[in-house]
């Protein structure tokens, strides 16, 4: 193509950031909050239901995992509109090689976004669930092999780690742009 140039569409692997973790933990904190306001018999079926939302229960981790993935897709569908992206590409005279402009481009972008969101949501859920799973494993191992009640508790959650990494990356990006404005070679080069 004469005078053409190649570029990319800026789609992040973790499009939604820490928002799915925040949404999931907020929803999962509702049943324990309700349980604090009502008194239940120990053998009540409602008591068994509320125990599922205890962070030490294995079902909590599964529900948390499913909610993180669901909210990642929900947040990405709000944030990215493949039809609008396809329209912008066509209006600016661009195209995706091998894909026709219009609806085929929007379907292709939607398919790519779904794949990227799945990968990002799985990685996000691994980081968010690591402290819970680690705590469960150490509790089991210490109770079984050492002595009862010697469990460890991790206060640094997965959400904190994600926020710290996001802030560090944003700081490096801002430093790079400031150094480029002042004609320096680069921060990490």
MODELLER restraints for C-alpha pairs under 7 A, 6 or more apart:
rsr = mdl.restraints
at = mdl.atoms
rsr.add(forms.Gaussian(group=physical.xy_distance, feature=features.Distance(at['CA:13:A'], at['CA:116:A']), mean=5.60, stdev=0.5))
rsr.add(forms.Gaussian(group=physical.xy_distance, feature=features.Distance(at['CA:13:A'], at['CA:117:A']), mean=6.65, stdev=0.5))
rsr.add(forms.Gaussian(group=physical.xy_distance, feature=features.Distance(at['CA:13:A'], at['CA:120:A']), mean=5.08, stdev=0.5))
rsr.add(forms.Gaussian(group=physical.xy_distance, feature=features.Distance(at['CA:14:A'], at['CA:117:A']), mean=6.91, stdev=0.5))
rsr.add(forms.Gaussian(group=physical.xy_distance, feature=features.Distance(at['CA:14:A'], at['CA:120:A']), mean=4.64, stdev=0.5))
rsr.add(forms.Gaussian(group=physical.xy_distance, feature=features.Distance(at['CA:15:A'], at['CA:76:A']), mean=6.48, stdev=0.5))
rsr.add(forms.Gaussian(group=physical.xy_distance, feature=features.Distance(at['CA:16:A'], at['CA:72:A']), mean=6.16, stdev=0.5))
rsr.add(forms.Gaussian(group=physical.xy_distance, feature=features.Distance(at['CA:16:A'], at['CA:75:A']), mean=6.05, stdev=0.5))
rsr.add(forms.Gaussian(group=physical.xy_distance, feature=features.Distance(at['CA:16:A'], at['CA:76:A']), mean=6.20, stdev=0.5))
rsr.add(forms.Gaussian(group=physical.xy_distance, feature=features.Distance(at['CA:18:A'], at['CA:159:A']), mean=6.62, stdev=0.5))
rsr.add(forms.Gaussian(group=physical.xy_distance, feature=features.Distance(at['CA:18:A'], at['CA:162:A']), mean=6.69, stdev=0.5))
rsr.add(forms.Gaussian(group=physical.xy_distance, feature=features.Distance(at['CA:20:A'], at['CA:68:A']), mean=5.06, stdev=0.5))
rsr.add(forms.Gaussian(group=physical.xy_distance, feature=features.Distance(at['CA:20:A'], at['CA:71:A']), mean=4.85, stdev=0.5))
rsr.add(forms.Gaussian(group=physical.xy_distance, feature=features.Distance(at['CA:20:A'], at['CA:72:A']), mean=5.28, stdev=0.5))
rsr.add(forms.Gaussian(group=physical.xy_distance, feature=features.Distance(at['CA:21:A'], at['CA:68:A']), mean=5.65, stdev=0.5))
rsr.add(forms.Gaussian(group=physical.xy_distance, feature=features.Distance(at['CA:21:A'], at['CA:159:A']), mean=6.87, stdev=0.5))
rsr.add(forms.Gaussian(group=physical.xy_distance, feature=features.Distance(at['CA:24:A'], at['CA:64:A']), mean=6.21, stdev=0.5))
rsr.add(forms.Gaussian(group=physical.xy_distance, feature=features.Distance(at['CA:24:A'], at['CA:67:A']), mean=5.36, stdev=0.5))
rsr.add(forms.Gaussian(group=physical.xy_distance, feature=features.Distance(at['CA:24:A'], at['CA:68:A']), mean=5.79, stdev=0.5))
rsr.add(forms.Gaussian(group=physical.xy_distance, feature=features.Distance(at['CA:28:A'], at['CA:53:A']), mean=6.60, stdev=0.5))
rsr.add(forms.Gaussian(group=physical.xy_distance, feature=features.Distance(at['CA:31:A'], at['CA:50:A']), mean=6.19, stdev=0.5))
rsr.add(forms.Gaussian(group=physical.xy_distance, feature=features.Distance(at['CA:31:A'], at['CA:53:A']), mean=6.70, stdev=0.5))
rsr.add(forms.Gaussian(group=physical.xy_distance, feature=features.Distance(at['CA:32:A'], at['CA:50:A']), mean=6.57, stdev=0.5))
rsr.add(forms.Gaussian(group=physical.xy_distance, feature=features.Distance(at['CA:32:A'], at['CA:53:A']), mean=6.74, stdev=0.5))
rsr.add(forms.Gaussian(group=physical.xy_distance, feature=features.Distance(at['CA:35:A'], at['CA:50:A']), mean=6.87, stdev=0.5))
rsr.add(forms.Gaussian(group=physical.xy_distance, feature=features.Distance(at['CA:40:A'], at['CA:47:A']), mean=6.45, stdev=0.5))
rsr.add(forms.Gaussian(group=physical.xy_distance, feature=features.Distance(at['CA:52:A'], at['CA:59:A']), mean=5.80, stdev=0.5))
rsr.add(forms.Gaussian(group=physical.xy_distance, feature=features.Distance(at['CA:52:A'], at['CA:60:A']), mean=6.02, stdev=0.5))
rsr.add(forms.Gaussian(group=physical.xy_distance, feature=features.Distance(at['CA:53:A'], at['CA:60:A']), mean=5.31, stdev=0.5))
rsr.add(forms.Gaussian(group=physical.xy_distance, feature=features.Distance(at['CA:54:A'], at['CA:60:A']), mean=6.47, stdev=0.5))
rsr.add(forms.Gaussian(group=physical.xy_distance, feature=features.Distance(at['CA:56:A'], at['CA:136:A']), mean=6.96, stdev=0.5))
rsr.add(forms.Gaussian(group=physical.xy_distance, feature=features.Distance(at['CA:61:A'], at['CA:129:A']), mean=6.87, stdev=0.5))
rsr.add(forms.Gaussian(group=physical.xy_distance, feature=features.Distance(at['CA:65:A'], at['CA:125:A']), mean=5.81, stdev=0.5))
rsr.add(forms.Gaussian(group=physical.xy_distance, feature=features.Distance(at['CA:68:A'], at['CA:121:A']), mean=6.76, stdev=0.5))
rsr.add(forms.Gaussian(group=physical.xy_distance, feature=features.Distance(at['CA:68:A'], at['CA:125:A']), mean=6.23, stdev=0.5))
rsr.add(forms.Gaussian(group=physical.xy_distance, feature=features.Distance(at['CA:69:A'], at['CA:121:A']), mean=5.18, stdev=0.5))
rsr.add(forms.Gaussian(group=physical.xy_distance, feature=features.Distance(at['CA:69:A'], at['CA:122:A']), mean=6.94, stdev=0.5))
rsr.add(forms.Gaussian(group=physical.xy_distance, feature=features.Distance(at['CA:72:A'], at['CA:117:A']), mean=6.80, stdev=0.5))
rsr.add(forms.Gaussian(group=physical.xy_distance, feature=features.Distance(at['CA:72:A'], at['CA:121:A']), mean=5.92, stdev=0.5))
rsr.add(forms.Gaussian(group=physical.xy_distance, feature=features.Distance(at['CA:73:A'], at['CA:117:A']), mean=6.44, stdev=0.5))
rsr.add(forms.Gaussian(group=physical.xy_distance, feature=features.Distance(at['CA:82:A'], at['CA:106:A']), mean=4.94, stdev=0.5))
rsr.add(forms.Gaussian(group=physical.xy_distance, feature=features.Distance(at['CA:82:A'], at['CA:109:A']), mean=5.72, stdev=0.5))
rsr.add(forms.Gaussian(group=physical.xy_distance, feature=features.Distance(at['CA:82:A'], at['CA:110:A']), mean=5.48, stdev=0.5))
rsr.add(forms.Gaussian(group=physical.xy_distance, feature=features.Distance(at['CA:83:A'], at['CA:106:A']), mean=4.99, stdev=0.5))
rsr.add(forms.Gaussian(group=physical.xy_distance, feature=features.Distance(at['CA:86:A'], at['CA:102:A']), mean=6.24, stdev=0.5))
rsr.add(forms.Gaussian(group=physical.xy_distance, feature=features.Distance(at['CA:86:A'], at['CA:105:A']), mean=5.77, stdev=0.5))
rsr.add(forms.Gaussian(group=physical.xy_distance, feature=features.Distance(at['CA:86:A'], at['CA:106:A']), mean=5.15, stdev=0.5))
rsr.add(forms.Gaussian(group=physical.xy_distance, feature=features.Distance(at['CA:87:A'], at['CA:102:A']), mean=6.81, stdev=0.5))
rsr.add(forms.Gaussian(group=physical.xy_distance, feature=features.Distance(at['CA:89:A'], at['CA:95:A']), mean=6.22, stdev=0.5))
rsr.add(forms.Gaussian(group=physical.xy_distance, feature=features.Distance(at['CA:90:A'], at['CA:101:A']), mean=6.37, stdev=0.5))
rsr.add(forms.Gaussian(group=physical.xy_distance, feature=features.Distance(at['CA:95:A'], at['CA:101:A']), mean=6.45, stdev=0.5))
rsr.add(forms.Gaussian(group=physical.xy_distance, feature=features.Distance(at['CA:99:A'], at['CA:105:A']), mean=5.96, stdev=0.5))
rsr.add(forms.Gaussian(group=physical.xy_distance, feature=features.Distance(at['CA:127:A'], at['CA:158:A']), mean=5.19, stdev=0.5))
rsr.add(forms.Gaussian(group=physical.xy_distance, feature=features.Distance(at['CA:128:A'], at['CA:157:A']), mean=6.89, stdev=0.5))
rsr.add(forms.Gaussian(group=physical.xy_distance, feature=features.Distance(at['CA:128:A'], at['CA:158:A']), mean=4.02, stdev=0.5))
rsr.add(forms.Gaussian(group=physical.xy_distance, feature=features.Distance(at['CA:128:A'], at['CA:159:A']), mean=5.98, stdev=0.5))
rsr.add(forms.Gaussian(group=physical.xy_distance, feature=features.Distance(at['CA:129:A'], at['CA:158:A']), mean=6.77, stdev=0.5))
rsr.add(forms.Gaussian(group=physical.xy_distance, feature=features.Distance(at['CA:130:A'], at['CA:158:A']), mean=6.80, stdev=0.5))
rsr.add(forms.Gaussian(group=physical.xy_distance, feature=features.Distance(at['CA:131:A'], at['CA:154:A']), mean=6.36, stdev=0.5))
rsr.add(forms.Gaussian(group=physical.xy_distance, feature=features.Distance(at['CA:131:A'], at['CA:157:A']), mean=5.91, stdev=0.5))
rsr.add(forms.Gaussian(group=physical.xy_distance, feature=features.Distance(at['CA:131:A'], at['CA:158:A']), mean=6.50, stdev=0.5))
rsr.add(forms.Gaussian(group=physical.xy_distance, feature=features.Distance(at['CA:135:A'], at['CA:152:A']), mean=6.46, stdev=0.5))
rsr.add(forms.Gaussian(group=physical.xy_distance, feature=features.Distance(at['CA:135:A'], at['CA:153:A']), mean=5.94, stdev=0.5))
rsr.add(forms.Gaussian(group=physical.xy_distance, feature=features.Distance(at['CA:135:A'], at['CA:154:A']), mean=6.63, stdev=0.5))
rsr.add(forms.Gaussian(group=physical.xy_distance, feature=features.Distance(at['CA:138:A'], at['CA:151:A']), mean=6.49, stdev=0.5))
rsr.add(forms.Gaussian(group=physical.xy_distance, feature=features.Distance(at['CA:138:A'], at['CA:152:A']), mean=6.56, stdev=0.5))
rsr.add(forms.Gaussian(group=physical.xy_distance, feature=features.Distance(at['CA:139:A'], at['CA:151:A']), mean=4.50, stdev=0.5))
rsr.add(forms.Gaussian(group=physical.xy_distance, feature=features.Distance(at['CA:139:A'], at['CA:152:A']), mean=6.42, stdev=0.5))
rsr.add(forms.Gaussian(group=physical.xy_distance, feature=features.Distance(at['CA:142:A'], at['CA:150:A']), mean=6.02, stdev=0.5))
rsr.add(forms.Gaussian(group=physical.xy_distance, feature=features.Distance(at['CA:142:A'], at['CA:151:A']), mean=6.09, stdev=0.5))
rsr.add(forms.Gaussian(group=physical.xy_distance, feature=features.Distance(at['CA:143:A'], at['CA:149:A']), mean=6.27, stdev=0.5))
rsr.add(forms.Gaussian(group=physical.xy_distance, feature=features.Distance(at['CA:143:A'], at['CA:150:A']), mean=6.46, stdev=0.5))
rsr.add(forms.Gaussian(group=physical.xy_distance, feature=features.Distance(at['CA:143:A'], at['CA:151:A']), mean=6.95, stdev=0.5))
rsr.add(forms.Gaussian(group=physical.xy_distance, feature=features.Distance(at['CA:176:A'], at['CA:186:A']), mean=6.15, stdev=0.5))
rsr.add(forms.Gaussian(group=physical.xy_distance, feature=features.Distance(at['CA:176:A'], at['CA:187:A']), mean=5.80, stdev=0.5))
rsr.add(forms.Gaussian(group=physical.xy_distance, feature=features.Distance(at['CA:179:A'], at['CA:186:A']), mean=6.22, stdev=0.5))
rsr.add(forms.Gaussian(group=physical.xy_distance, feature=features.Distance(at['CA:180:A'], at['CA:186:A']), mean=6.72, stdev=0.5))
